[in-house]
Every structure is written in structure tokens, then in C-alpha cells.
């Protein structure tokens, strides 16, 4: 395909060049519906579409024009081979708008003959996937994960941009989705959902603060149409049931394909409750006998009729014989199994009938989906380097890097000021050498108006209010938030914005309006919320004076505030600037410039301690009983679970806080927040003399204490929080991720750890508050307790020591005890710090951890001393997950919380991606002393 084509939009010496920016504008207008109805009568405001389609990637804009345009880069094409199906990529390149209706990607090849088009598509496909072997793998949908993912999609806010997908009908939102099962690999999609900015750096696809488990479920939901042949499907439950029939009303944990009626289900170790289901082919009508034997409770269903032993639940072994008359064709068959007793679980199903000798049912007679025949999988894609080189040349000729590259200085088309909006791709009948959008007349007219407006003489820079509206439209803030009467949740979709508690009304489920937000929120908090979403910036003050990250303040709201920019460490990895950060950075200042009208507050005459105690009195049940509706210091309220009061002084401006308390209904008409000071009169005249300003100062001082605040009267009567003062606190019991015999240690200064004495491993590290032991004093003491603090790091299960044949031998999956490890107890020193004693065969281990300063950062220093002897090839596993070397014995654990490891011994990093392992070899004479600093 020749780059010198007649684009009819402008000419440069040497030939005609593609007008890529204008190409993209038209598609987005059709997609987003931008026009006069969104931005009022001023056509200049259609410039949002010019930015969404990255027109300035090819067309230079003047300084005045550039002030109106917020460019959006195209996706990063690196790593495409890891996430995209080669067959889908071919279809996409050949006809983008047919493959994804509403896409902004133009069809550049429609003017070629069929054979020329096929050749161009093949060249580009081999080039784009040429960075490595294709990693596209089809994964069968886990139906249990699909169900969880569907709920997640319709709760956290995905519908705001992509529209709801209930009932199997995908509605078209502002950002259409492709046929996901045809395009994405499962691992590629899961990674994208966790870190979307690595692929789409312009931030229009934000990070939704998903856990890996949530991304797993959401990826399965989005790929739910994937079809893979399997003889049977296994459904697994982890919850305990009281009968086989109870399985039908219990939520399953997972589903997976299997090849036969067997308890050997991939990825399932617990084998508590399993259902094997599918269809069996009968090719001779007659009576068939099914023989089912199990060590455990079991039953069998054929065509919906169950056969079971009524007393099976009381016995460890089950024997069932069921005779069914079956006609020709496919018949539904299911077998349920629940482990009972102490025998090794076992399940055997045999059949016999016309022409069938008693034996196992052949896999060839089974289908998990009777309508899905066994077919060959997708052909392995192998890169042709000659085609890839041709594709590289064609990629450059087509100027694809204008949207998909970082070269902002390369603009091959005329500047915006020289464009004729009636010609080229905006012509009513585009020629064969012009990109074809099949553009409706209304959309073509809206884009023409935008070009005329942006090229008007005397174009002025956007006013702050105009820039705010432009930013909110570009990043689709208006899909959730209303401001100045524009935007907000669409009336037909508000049912997908929900709360996780009752009785809060719209105020508790609909994202808040942004009118006056610059007057309400402090600058740092407002900036953090805009750039990073909930729970990233703001925070309180920990007990040791360190500023902490903020928890989600609207915990009752299922919709999440997205993260539109990368975190600092993610930007470093990408090695590039952040377009979304540059564009959104001014928004907080714009809000403040438009909204802020600070009111003077006279300094309080009362002492700080007097104010704090007065605030505590007002907050508790002997005062205004604020804790009846509001959480306090992460502890639950008595009823509604509204915003945590201890975040108030770190989020809000104090003058706004006081004005709100005087008249809440002025700010939120219809709010459930009572007016406690009607007419400016306090109901508690015995607190600070009933003076409003003094009482407001008391509440502010009390809330500003953060997590150091003493609980108000009446809060958490069942709370048994363990407070770490000047001495180390050790607590033993069932711990979340720490096992039934966990040992948690809280050190002075707010650093904590937990040791699993069953597996002899470090289980958890975290900062801030220690533990609340009340779960161990309820539900018969069987509940586990979780860390109360933040920045929790979870270490992998399994033995910390193992003998390996060589450095590449997989780490054993057996339990620590089966590998020869024994727990020998705990020794406490004079300051109550524990040393954990255990052994690995003849090798004794002493494991001590203490807090200390490391390079100006808080850290826990761990010393592991070995004595005795051990076989050659012994290794200590320090960490697993996504790891990176920082040099000089330092390693970084990546995750929601980043942690640096500093090790005094040679360490070996092995594995890939999120399954890496950091190992340290242990001397066979047992003289190794291992020291590790865990640095936040």
C-alpha cells in the first residue's frame, strides 16, 4: 500500500499524506455523541472530540488551539502477542468498524483489491506480533468466576463507560467492547484489568483498584462466550454442606473441564464437594445400569432424576446401582460427591447396557456441552520474519506511530489551520483511497463545525469553567458525577449504582455531585482523589506520627472511584511520561480556583486537650451520638456505616466543615444528616458552654487525632483491640493467612508481623494498628482475625526450606511437616520480642525479627541463624511473586504494597512474571546466618 495517496486534506512536497487525526475524530463523534447538545451553543467545545481522537498526533495545532485539545494516545502495541488472538487481529486490520462497531480505528485498506488487502493484513499482523512467540491461549470460562465477575462488573462502575450487559444483551456505552472472547487471551486481559495504563497510557481506561482475584473473575466474565470442548465439567464447592441436596443452593467456588468421572480435578486439592456434569451419548436404546461407588457421600442423576442412598450421609462408603431406560441421543448426567469421614476420598462410576460391557464411560461418549463438537484448536502462529519486515515498513508508511508511538514531533499532515473540512475523509462520498467510516451526515456535520470553530480568528484560551467541563467530558467523569447541571448517572442506569447497606437512599449509592468540591476538599486530598482514586492519598496520622494512606471513605458505596494515572513506580517501569497525569494535574487547582471562598476561623481559646475531650463527648452516645451513623477509626457504627469521622480533618476544609454542620440540608438537600444546631443553638449547653464555634473546634480537634483518637463513649462495646505501646505485644490464635496456630507480633512504632507455626513461615507483615481480638471471643472462638493496619504484605504458603536437585528444581508443594520441619517453640526476650525455634531434619533454626531504621525508612530486621547440618542443595525461600533486583543485595516485591528486601547472602531469582521465587542457598554445615531487612 503506497503512502502517497490522495487524502484530499492538504498536500506536502513529494506527495499526499494521510490525515490520521481527522480520521479518528469522525469515529469518536459517532461513538460518544459529542455535539451541540453536550457543550451548548459554542461549537468550539466540540474540541473534546478532536482530543479524544488525537488529531494533533498528525496535525500541528497553534498554541491557542492546543489549549483546547486534550490528546488521547492510542494503545501501546508492545506485548500484543501476549494478549491478542492473531485471527482477531487479522479481522480487525481488514475491517475495523465491522469488527468493533463504533471504533475510532479507520479502515485504511478498503481501496485495495481483496488479494492486496489480504497481503497487507498479513504483513502488519506478523509485524505487530513479532516481538516474541504468540502467547495467546484459550482458557475455558470458570462459570463460578463468571457469576462473580458479572456482579462485579455491574457494581463497581464499569457500566458508566461500557454500559450494562445484563440478560446477555450488550448495550452500547460510550466505549464499545469488542467480541472479547475472539480478541483477548485470559492472562492478557487479567493483566490489563490490573494495570490498564501499561497498555492505554492516556488514562481513559482507568485502574479500578481490583485485586488479582477480582481481575480473575472479571476476565472470566468478559470472556464468558469462549467455547472449548470438554467431556465433562467439574463444579467445586469450598463451603461445608449438610446434605447432598444442599449443593444446589450453595454458591460454587469454581468450575473446570475434566475428562472423566474422577475426583482428579485440576487445581483442586481439598476435594470437599464436587459435581461432575455433562451429557452422555446413547446410540442404542435400552436399559442401562450405572454402578456408583465412593468413599464419601455421592449420588447420580440421569435426565434430572436422582438416585441416591438415603443413609449415605451417615456412612463413609456409598454403593449405588441405578437402572435407566434411555432412548437414542444425548442425555444429561451428573454425579455429586461430598467428602465424609476420614477415609481417602474415592469415586468410581461404571455402566453397562445394550452392547456395553461393564466399565468406565469412555470420554468419547461424553460432552460437557452437547451442542459443542470436538474440533481442532487454533493453529499455532509462527512469525514470518520477511512478512514482519514488510509490515514494519507499511506501519511507518501509514504513520501508525502518530497514535501508537511516542514520536510527537513527527506530523506528516497539514496543520489544523489549513484543513478543508468538506474534503477527504469528511467528504460526503469518500474516494477509494480515503479511509472509509460510513459516516452519518449528522456526525460529519458536527465534526466540520468543530474544525471551523477551532480555526476561528481570535480564538481565546478556555476559561477555567470551560476547561473543567472539557476534562470531565474527556475522562468521562460526567458519566458518574454531575456539576453545574451537566452529567451524572443516566436515569436508566442508576439501578446499577448500589450500596452495601440499607437505608442510605440515593446519597449512599450515587457518586456525589462535584458542585463546590474545590471549596469542600483540601487540595492534597482533592488532587489525590482525581489522580489516584480512593484510598491512595490523604490519610491520617498513625500512632508513631507517620502520615498514612487513606482508606476508602465511602465504604458503603459499591461504585469505586477510578485511578486515572499511573503510580510513580509504574511510570518508572514504563519509561515514559504520563499523558493522563499531565492533563489531569491542573484539575484540582481549577476546582479550587472556581469554588474556593475561604472563611476566617478565629483561633480557639481553649487548650487542645480540652477541645479533644469535648469533641469526644459530642461524638459519643452521651453527646450527639455521631457514631450511631458514622464509622470511627475503622470501627463500625451502630447503624448506617457512613463516612469515617477520623478522616474529616484530613479531607475537608475546616470552614466548610463548620458551615456544613450548621445547615447540612443546604449542601445536600434531603440529606439524612440532622441539623444538630438549629437556629445556631446547641442542644448540649454543658459542653464548652454551648458555644457553637467552640464545639465545632472541639469536634475538629478530636477528629484530627486520626487513629490516635480515644474511642468515644458507646463505640464498639465488643471491640478488643490490642494496643501496642512501649512494649512488644505477642498474640497467638487463628489468623487470617497466618494459620490456625498463628503468632502475631506488634512492635512499638507501628510495625507488625505474623508467623505461621504450622508451616514455620513468615506469613504477614503490615504497618499501623495491630489486631482486634474480639472475633476470638465470638462464634465459639473459631473466627480468624485480620490486621487492622495498612500496607499488608502476604507471603506464600509452603515450607521455607527445601532440598532441591538443582537451581531449576520446582519448589515442593508438600506440607512443611512432611518435608521434615518441626516447630520447637518460642523464646521471649526481656522486651517481649519472640524468637521462633524450628528445625529442618538435623538443621536447627532460630528466627528473630526486630524493628529498626534502614536508610531513613522504617524496616523490620530479621535474623535467621542455622546450626547443625543439612544435605547439599538446601535453599531458603525468601519471597515469591513479582520480584525485581535493585542491585547490591536489594530486591523489590511488587504488589498492592511495595516492599524492598535487603539480603546479606547471595540470592537467586528464578521464574517469570508473578510466579518468581527468591532463594538463598544454605551451607550444608549449617553455618549460614541469613539477615533480611523488610523496608517500606
Secondary structure as GFF3:
##gff-version 3
##sequence-region A 1 936
A	DSSP	beta_strand	11	12	.	.	.	ID=ss1
A	DSSP	beta_strand	15	16	.	.	.	ID=ss2
A	DSSP	alpha_helix	20	32	.	.	.	ID=ss3
A	DSSP	alpha_helix	36	39	.	.	.	ID=ss4
A	DSSP	three_ten_helix	43	46	.	.	.	ID=ss5
A	DSSP	alpha_helix	47	52	.	.	.	ID=ss6
A	DSSP	three_ten_helix	55	57	.	.	.	ID=ss7
A	DSSP	alpha_helix	63	66	.	.	.	ID=ss8
A	DSSP	alpha_helix	80	83	.	.	.	ID=ss9
A	DSSP	alpha_helix	86	94	.	.	.	ID=ss10
A	DSSP	alpha_helix	96	99	.	.	.	ID=ss11
A	DSSP	alpha_helix	114	128	.	.	.	ID=ss12
A	DSSP	alpha_helix	143	156	.	.	.	ID=ss13
A	DSSP	alpha_helix	159	162	.	.	.	ID=ss14
A	DSSP	three_ten_helix	166	168	.	.	.	ID=ss15
A	DSSP	alpha_helix	180	183	.	.	.	ID=ss16
A	DSSP	alpha_helix	186	194	.	.	.	ID=ss17
A	DSSP	three_ten_helix	196	198	.	.	.	ID=ss18
A	DSSP	alpha_helix	212	222	.	.	.	ID=ss19
A	DSSP	beta_strand	232	237	.	.	.	ID=ss20
A	DSSP	three_ten_helix	244	249	.	.	.	ID=ss21
A	DSSP	beta_strand	254	258	.	.	.	ID=ss22
A	DSSP	beta_strand	273	282	.	.	.	ID=ss23
A	DSSP	beta_strand	286	295	.	.	.	ID=ss24
A	DSSP	beta_strand	297	302	.	.	.	ID=ss25
A	DSSP	beta_strand	305	308	.	.	.	ID=ss26
A	DSSP	three_ten_helix	312	314	.	.	.	ID=ss27
A	DSSP	beta_strand	317	326	.	.	.	ID=ss28
A	DSSP	beta_strand	329	338	.	.	.	ID=ss29
A	DSSP	beta_strand	346	353	.	.	.	ID=ss30
A	DSSP	beta_strand	356	359	.	.	.	ID=ss31
A	DSSP	three_ten_helix	363	365	.	.	.	ID=ss32
A	DSSP	beta_strand	366	367	.	.	.	ID=ss33
A	DSSP	alpha_helix	385	397	.	.	.	ID=ss34
A	DSSP	alpha_helix	401	404	.	.	.	ID=ss35
A	DSSP	three_ten_helix	416	418	.	.	.	ID=ss36
A	DSSP	three_ten_helix	424	426	.	.	.	ID=ss37
A	DSSP	alpha_helix	441	454	.	.	.	ID=ss38
A	DSSP	alpha_helix	464	474	.	.	.	ID=ss39
A	DSSP	three_ten_helix	477	479	.	.	.	ID=ss40
A	DSSP	beta_strand	482	483	.	.	.	ID=ss41
A	DSSP	beta_strand	486	487	.	.	.	ID=ss42
A	DSSP	three_ten_helix	491	496	.	.	.	ID=ss43
A	DSSP	three_ten_helix	506	508	.	.	.	ID=ss44
A	DSSP	alpha_helix	517	520	.	.	.	ID=ss45
A	DSSP	alpha_helix	523	532	.	.	.	ID=ss46
A	DSSP	alpha_helix	568	574	.	.	.	ID=ss47
A	DSSP	alpha_helix	579	584	.	.	.	ID=ss48
A	DSSP	alpha_helix	587	595	.	.	.	ID=ss49
A	DSSP	alpha_helix	608	619	.	.	.	ID=ss50
A	DSSP	three_ten_helix	626	628	.	.	.	ID=ss51
A	DSSP	three_ten_helix	645	647	.	.	.	ID=ss52
A	DSSP	alpha_helix	648	651	.	.	.	ID=ss53
A	DSSP	alpha_helix	654	662	.	.	.	ID=ss54
A	DSSP	alpha_helix	664	667	.	.	.	ID=ss55
A	DSSP	three_ten_helix	678	680	.	.	.	ID=ss56
A	DSSP	three_ten_helix	688	690	.	.	.	ID=ss57
A	DSSP	alpha_helix	692	703	.	.	.	ID=ss58
A	DSSP	three_ten_helix	706	708	.	.	.	ID=ss59
A	DSSP	beta_strand	721	722	.	.	.	ID=ss60
A	DSSP	beta_strand	729	735	.	.	.	ID=ss61
A	DSSP	beta_strand	739	747	.	.	.	ID=ss62
A	DSSP	beta_strand	751	756	.	.	.	ID=ss63
A	DSSP	beta_strand	761	767	.	.	.	ID=ss64
A	DSSP	beta_strand	771	772	.	.	.	ID=ss65
A	DSSP	three_ten_helix	773	777	.	.	.	ID=ss66
A	DSSP	three_ten_helix	779	781	.	.	.	ID=ss67
A	DSSP	beta_strand	790	794	.	.	.	ID=ss68
A	DSSP	beta_strand	801	803	.	.	.	ID=ss69
A	DSSP	beta_strand	821	828	.	.	.	ID=ss70
A	DSSP	beta_strand	834	840	.	.	.	ID=ss71
A	DSSP	beta_strand	843	854	.	.	.	ID=ss72
A	DSSP	beta_strand	857	868	.	.	.	ID=ss73
A	DSSP	beta_strand	874	881	.	.	.	ID=ss74
A	DSSP	beta_strand	883	887	.	.	.	ID=ss75
A	DSSP	beta_strand	890	893	.	.	.	ID=ss76
A	DSSP	beta_strand	899	903	.	.	.	ID=ss77
A	DSSP	beta_strand	907	910	.	.	.	ID=ss78
A	DSSP	three_ten_helix	913	915	.	.	.	ID=ss79
A	DSSP	beta_strand	916	922	.	.	.	ID=ss80
A	DSSP	beta_strand	929	935	.	.	.	ID=ss81
###
